[in-house]
Amino acid sequence: MTAAIREAIVRGEFAPNQRLVESDLAEQFGAGRGGVRTALVELAHEGLVERIQNRGARVRAVTVAEAIEISEVRMVVEGLCAAKAAEAVTDAEIAELRTLGEAMRTAVASGNVLEYSELNQTLHRRVIEISGQGTAADVLERLRAKNVRHQFRLALVPGRPSVSVTEHLAIVDGICARDPTRAEHAARGHLVSVIEALRATGPGSV
């Protein structure tokens, strides 16, 4: 139940600050209200849901300042994962990453922002999986859930995908070259760019 509600929030089915009514969620997900209540408590601990006394729960809005903090943590952890992936990557995984990179390039060239955003998430997930860093994967999954709206918002900024895809291809190149230092530098550089882009969006929450 927790995973189902979490994924619905990540996919944007519930808007920031939207009330989460236990009876409605129980009906939507085919679960008991007790299970829904427990899930909301767990998601509140993760920072995805905000529980308000006598008013129930709502989707927690993430400010730009918090999104920047999250990205700073991601910069360190994803840099580590990229370096470890460069050490562990197989020939088959190199071919997979190259194909994924070309698909991202094609999506940007055709202006398909939604497809690019999905491919972006796939690449980040595969790098983490290839790295074999289970603890990092757990940390990054929680951060991703809190930050996904800002990531999609950035993808809609004119010209941003063209910048982003070049940075992602540099990560792919570093991993495929089996060069940990180069891969880590590329991953950290990408997140520095994300932070700068977030700052440019100004204050607010998503």
C-alpha positions as YAML, in Angstrom:
chain: A
units: angstrom
residues:
- id: 1
  name: MET
  ca: [0.00, 0.00, 0.00]
- id: 2
  name: THR
  ca: [2.81, 2.40, 0.90]
- id: 3
  name: ALA
  ca: [4.58, 1.67, -2.39]
- id: 4
  name: ALA
  ca: [1.39, 2.19, -4.41]
- id: 5
  name: ILE
  ca: [0.61, 5.58, -2.89]
- id: 6
  name: ARG
  ca: [4.28, 6.63, -3.12]
- id: 7
  name: GLU
  ca: [4.36, 5.78, -6.83]
- id: 8
  name: ALA
  ca: [1.12, 7.69, -7.44]
- id: 9
  name: ILE
  ca: [2.64, 10.78, -5.81]
- id: 10
  name: VAL
  ca: [5.85, 10.39, -7.82]
- id: 11
  name: ARG
  ca: [3.88, 10.05, -11.07]
- id: 12
  name: GLY
  ca: [2.05, 13.28, -10.27]
- id: 13
  name: GLU
  ca: [-1.41, 11.74, -9.79]
- id: 14
  name: PHE
  ca: [-1.72, 13.85, -6.65]
- id: 15
  name: ALA
  ca: [-0.85, 17.54, -6.74]
- id: 16
  name: PRO
  ca: [1.29, 19.34, -4.13]
- id: 17
  name: ASN
  ca: [-0.80, 20.28, -1.08]
- id: 18
  name: GLN
  ca: [-3.66, 18.05, -2.28]
- id: 19
  name: ARG
  ca: [-5.57, 16.47, 0.60]
- id: 20
  name: LEU
  ca: [-5.24, 12.70, 0.89]
- id: 21
  name: VAL
  ca: [-8.55, 11.40, 2.20]
- id: 22
  name: GLU
  ca: [-8.26, 7.93, 3.75]
- id: 23
  name: SER
  ca: [-11.65, 6.73, 2.51]
- id: 24
  name: ASP
  ca: [-10.92, 7.87, -1.05]
- id: 25
  name: LEU
  ca: [-7.49, 6.22, -1.05]
- id: 26
  name: ALA
  ca: [-8.94, 3.01, 0.37]
- id: 27
  name: GLU
  ca: [-11.44, 2.88, -2.48]
- id: 28
  name: GLN
  ca: [-8.88, 3.84, -5.15]
- id: 29
  name: PHE
  ca: [-6.32, 1.25, -4.10]
- id: 30
  name: GLY
  ca: [-8.70, -1.44, -2.88]
- id: 31
  name: ALA
  ca: [-7.38, -1.47, 0.66]
- id: 32
  name: GLY
  ca: [-8.63, -1.05, 4.21]
- id: 33
  name: ARG
  ca: [-8.50, 2.34, 5.88]
- id: 34
  name: GLY
  ca: [-6.12, 0.95, 8.50]
- id: 35
  name: GLY
  ca: [-3.62, 0.05, 5.80]
- id: 36
  name: VAL
  ca: [-4.00, 3.46, 4.20]
- id: 37
  name: ARG
  ca: [-3.47, 5.19, 7.55]
- id: 38
  name: THR
  ca: [-0.28, 3.20, 8.16]
- id: 39
  name: ALA
  ca: [0.97, 4.02, 4.66]
- id: 40
  name: LEU
  ca: [0.39, 7.74, 5.19]
- id: 41
  name: VAL
  ca: [2.37, 7.64, 8.43]
- id: 42
  name: GLU
  ca: [5.28, 5.92, 6.63]
- id: 43
  name: LEU
  ca: [5.15, 8.41, 3.76]
- id: 44
  name: ALA
  ca: [5.15, 11.27, 6.25]
- id: 45
  name: HIS
  ca: [8.41, 9.90, 7.67]
- id: 46
  name: GLU
  ca: [9.81, 9.86, 4.12]
- id: 47
  name: GLY
  ca: [8.85, 13.50, 3.64]
- id: 48
  name: LEU
  ca: [6.33, 12.90, 0.85]
- id: 49
  name: VAL
  ca: [3.21, 13.45, 2.95]
- id: 50
  name: GLU
  ca: [2.41, 16.08, 5.55]
- id: 51
  name: ARG
  ca: [0.06, 15.21, 8.39]
- id: 52
  name: ILE
  ca: [-1.87, 18.12, 9.89]
- id: 53
  name: GLN
  ca: [-3.55, 17.83, 13.27]
- id: 54
  name: ASN
  ca: [-7.34, 17.47, 12.97]
- id: 55
  name: ARG
  ca: [-7.12, 17.99, 9.19]
- id: 56
  name: GLY
  ca: [-5.70, 14.70, 7.92]
- id: 57
  name: ALA
  ca: [-2.90, 14.41, 5.41]
- id: 58
  name: ARG
  ca: [-1.82, 16.12, 2.21]
- id: 59
  name: VAL
  ca: [0.92, 15.82, -0.39]
- id: 60
  name: ARG
  ca: [3.91, 17.77, 0.86]
- id: 61
  name: ALA
  ca: [5.13, 20.57, -1.41]
- id: 62
  name: VAL
  ca: [8.91, 20.70, -1.89]
- id: 63
  name: THR
  ca: [10.48, 24.15, -2.05]
- id: 64
  name: VAL
  ca: [13.22, 25.07, -4.51]
- id: 65
  name: ALA
  ca: [15.60, 25.49, -1.56]
- id: 66
  name: GLU
  ca: [14.89, 21.92, -0.44]
- id: 67
  name: ALA
  ca: [15.21, 20.65, -4.02]
- id: 68
  name: ILE
  ca: [18.68, 22.21, -4.13]
- id: 69
  name: GLU
  ca: [19.65, 20.49, -0.87]
- id: 70
  name: ILE
  ca: [18.44, 17.18, -2.27]
- id: 71
  name: SER
  ca: [20.44, 17.71, -5.44]
- id: 72
  name: GLU
  ca: [23.56, 18.46, -3.39]
- id: 73
  name: VAL
  ca: [23.21, 15.11, -1.63]
- id: 74
  name: ARG
  ca: [22.52, 13.39, -4.96]
- id: 75
  name: MET
  ca: [25.68, 14.95, -6.38]
- id: 76
  name: VAL
  ca: [27.84, 13.10, -3.86]
- id: 77
  name: VAL
  ca: [25.96, 9.79, -3.89]
- id: 78
  name: GLU
  ca: [25.41, 9.59, -7.65]
- id: 79
  name: GLY
  ca: [29.04, 10.52, -8.21]
- id: 80
  name: LEU
  ca: [29.99, 7.49, -6.13]
- id: 81
  name: CYS
  ca: [27.58, 5.27, -8.06]
- id: 82
  name: ALA
  ca: [28.93, 6.43, -11.42]
- id: 83
  name: ALA
  ca: [32.49, 5.64, -10.32]
- id: 84
  name: LYS
  ca: [31.49, 2.19, -9.04]
- id: 85
  name: ALA
  ca: [29.50, 1.53, -12.22]
- id: 86
  name: ALA
  ca: [32.61, 2.32, -14.30]
- id: 87
  name: GLU
  ca: [34.48, -0.32, -12.32]
- id: 88
  name: ALA
  ca: [31.75, -2.96, -12.59]
- id: 89
  name: VAL
  ca: [30.16, -2.41, -16.02]
- id: 90
  name: THR
  ca: [30.03, -5.39, -18.41]
- id: 91
  name: ASP
  ca: [30.27, -5.35, -22.19]
- id: 92
  name: ALA
  ca: [26.52, -6.01, -22.44]
- id: 93
  name: GLU
  ca: [25.77, -3.13, -20.07]
- id: 94
  name: ILE
  ca: [28.03, -0.84, -22.09]
- id: 95
  name: ALA
  ca: [25.96, -1.62, -25.18]
- id: 96
  name: GLU
  ca: [22.78, -0.99, -23.20]
- id: 97
  name: LEU
  ca: [23.99, 2.38, -21.92]
- id: 98
  name: ARG
  ca: [25.09, 3.44, -25.40]
- id: 99
  name: THR
  ca: [21.66, 2.56, -26.79]
- id: 100
  name: LEU
  ca: [19.96, 4.44, -23.96]
- id: 101
  name: GLY
  ca: [22.15, 7.48, -24.59]
- id: 102
  name: GLU
  ca: [21.25, 7.51, -28.29]
- id: 103
  name: ALA
  ca: [17.55, 7.24, -27.43]
- id: 104
  name: MET
  ca: [17.92, 10.27, -25.16]
- id: 105
  name: ARG
  ca: [19.66, 12.20, -27.91]
- id: 106
  name: THR
  ca: [16.86, 11.33, -30.36]
- id: 107
  name: ALA
  ca: [14.14, 12.33, -27.88]
- id: 108
  name: VAL
  ca: [15.72, 15.76, -27.38]
- id: 109
  name: ALA
  ca: [16.22, 16.26, -31.12]
- id: 110
  name: SER
  ca: [12.54, 15.48, -31.74]
- id: 111
  name: GLY
  ca: [11.36, 17.68, -28.87]
- id: 112
  name: ASN
  ca: [9.74, 14.80, -26.98]
- id: 113
  name: VAL
  ca: [10.15, 16.11, -23.43]
- id: 114
  name: LEU
  ca: [8.08, 13.39, -21.75]
- id: 115
  name: GLU
  ca: [10.06, 10.57, -23.38]
- id: 116
  name: TYR
  ca: [13.32, 12.30, -22.54]
- id: 117
  name: SER
  ca: [12.28, 12.68, -18.91]
- id: 118
  name: GLU
  ca: [11.45, 8.97, -18.70]
- id: 119
  name: LEU
  ca: [14.74, 7.97, -20.37]
- id: 120
  name: ASN
  ca: [16.57, 10.28, -17.98]
- id: 121
  name: GLN
  ca: [15.12, 8.43, -15.00]
- id: 122
  name: THR
  ca: [15.93, 5.09, -16.62]
- id: 123
  name: LEU
  ca: [19.57, 6.05, -17.11]
- id: 124
  name: HIS
  ca: [19.98, 7.19, -13.52]
- id: 125
  name: ARG
  ca: [18.37, 3.96, -12.29]
- id: 126
  name: ARG
  ca: [20.57, 1.74, -14.46]
- id: 127
  name: VAL
  ca: [23.76, 3.49, -13.35]
- id: 128
  name: ILE
  ca: [22.79, 2.85, -9.73]
- id: 129
  name: GLU
  ca: [21.93, -0.78, -10.49]
- id: 130
  name: ILE
  ca: [25.18, -1.37, -12.36]
- id: 131
  name: SER
  ca: [27.13, 0.18, -9.50]
- id: 132
  name: GLY
  ca: [25.82, -2.49, -7.11]
- id: 133
  name: GLN
  ca: [25.47, 0.10, -4.34]
- id: 134
  name: GLY
  ca: [22.36, -1.06, -2.52]
- id: 135
  name: THR
  ca: [22.53, 1.48, 0.29]
- id: 136
  name: ALA
  ca: [22.98, 4.32, -2.19]
- id: 137
  name: ALA
  ca: [20.00, 3.00, -4.16]
- id: 138
  name: ASP
  ca: [17.77, 3.20, -1.07]
- id: 139
  name: VAL
  ca: [18.89, 6.75, -0.30]
- id: 140
  name: LEU
  ca: [18.46, 7.94, -3.88]
- id: 141
  name: GLU
  ca: [15.01, 6.37, -4.25]
- id: 142
  name: ARG
  ca: [13.71, 8.42, -1.35]
- id: 143
  name: LEU
  ca: [15.33, 11.57, -2.68]
- id: 144
  name: ARG
  ca: [13.97, 10.93, -6.18]
- id: 145
  name: ALA
  ca: [10.43, 10.64, -4.88]
- id: 146
  name: LYS
  ca: [10.66, 14.02, -3.17]
- id: 147
  name: ASN
  ca: [12.33, 15.75, -6.12]
- id: 148
  name: VAL
  ca: [10.62, 14.27, -9.18]
- id: 149
  name: ARG
  ca: [8.31, 17.24, -9.75]
- id: 150
  name: HIS
  ca: [11.20, 19.68, -9.87]
- id: 151
  name: GLN
  ca: [13.07, 17.39, -12.28]
- id: 152
  name: PHE
  ca: [10.14, 17.33, -14.68]
- id: 153
  name: ARG
  ca: [9.69, 21.09, -14.28]
- id: 154
  name: LEU
  ca: [13.33, 21.61, -15.32]
- id: 155
  name: ALA
  ca: [12.81, 19.41, -18.38]
- id: 156
  name: LEU
  ca: [10.18, 21.91, -19.55]
- id: 157
  name: VAL
  ca: [12.57, 24.88, -19.37]
- id: 158
  name: PRO
  ca: [13.41, 25.91, -22.96]
- id: 159
  name: GLY
  ca: [16.85, 24.68, -23.94]
- id: 160
  name: ARG
  ca: [17.38, 22.69, -20.74]
- id: 161
  name: PRO
  ca: [17.06, 19.20, -22.32]
- id: 162
  name: SER
  ca: [19.81, 20.05, -24.84]
- id: 163
  name: VAL
  ca: [22.14, 20.94, -21.96]
- id: 164
  name: SER
  ca: [21.05, 17.97, -19.86]
- id: 165
  name: VAL
  ca: [21.47, 15.35, -22.58]
- id: 166
  name: THR
  ca: [25.08, 16.40, -23.19]
- id: 167
  name: GLU
  ca: [25.78, 15.98, -19.48]
- id: 168
  name: HIS
  ca: [24.14, 12.55, -19.41]
- id: 169
  name: LEU
  ca: [26.09, 11.39, -22.46]
- id: 170
  name: ALA
  ca: [29.28, 12.41, -20.66]
- id: 171
  name: ILE
  ca: [28.30, 10.14, -17.75]
- id: 172
  name: VAL
  ca: [27.66, 7.30, -20.21]
- id: 173
  name: ASP
  ca: [31.02, 7.91, -21.89]
- id: 174
  name: GLY
  ca: [32.89, 7.82, -18.57]
- id: 175
  name: ILE
  ca: [31.25, 4.59, -17.46]
- id: 176
  name: CYS
  ca: [31.66, 2.92, -20.84]
- id: 177
  name: ALA
  ca: [35.34, 3.91, -20.87]
- id: 178
  name: ARG
  ca: [35.58, 2.15, -17.49]
- id: 179
  name: ASP
  ca: [37.10, 5.34, -16.09]
- id: 180
  name: PRO
  ca: [35.80, 5.86, -12.51]
- id: 181
  name: THR
  ca: [37.28, 9.34, -12.11]
- id: 182
  name: ARG
  ca: [35.84, 10.56, -15.39]
- id: 183
  name: ALA
  ca: [32.43, 9.00, -14.66]
- id: 184
  name: GLU
  ca: [32.25, 10.52, -11.17]
- id: 185
  name: HIS
  ca: [33.30, 13.94, -12.46]
- id: 186
  name: ALA
  ca: [30.61, 13.82, -15.15]
- id: 187
  name: ALA
  ca: [27.90, 12.78, -12.66]
- id: 188
  name: ARG
  ca: [28.83, 15.49, -10.19]
- id: 189
  name: GLY
  ca: [29.04, 18.06, -12.99]
- id: 190
  name: HIS
  ca: [25.53, 17.18, -14.10]
- id: 191
  name: LEU
  ca: [24.14, 17.74, -10.61]
- id: 192
  name: VAL
  ca: [26.00, 21.06, -10.33]
- id: 193
  name: SER
  ca: [24.20, 22.06, -13.52]
- id: 194
  name: VAL
  ca: [20.86, 20.91, -12.06]
- id: 195
  name: ILE
  ca: [21.45, 23.03, -8.96]
- id: 196
  name: GLU
  ca: [22.24, 26.09, -11.07]
- id: 197
  name: ALA
  ca: [19.08, 25.51, -13.12]
- id: 198
  name: LEU
  ca: [16.99, 25.16, -9.95]
- id: 199
  name: ARG
  ca: [18.36, 28.44, -8.59]
- id: 200
  name: ALA
  ca: [17.40, 30.11, -11.86]
- id: 201
  name: THR
  ca: [13.77, 29.03, -11.44]
- id: 202
  name: GLY
  ca: [13.42, 31.26, -8.39]
- id: 203
  name: PRO
  ca: [11.67, 30.55, -5.09]
- id: 204
  name: GLY
  ca: [8.56, 28.49, -4.82]
- id: 205
  name: SER
  ca: [7.48, 24.91, -4.33]
- id: 206
  name: VAL
  ca: [6.31, 22.00, -6.44]
...
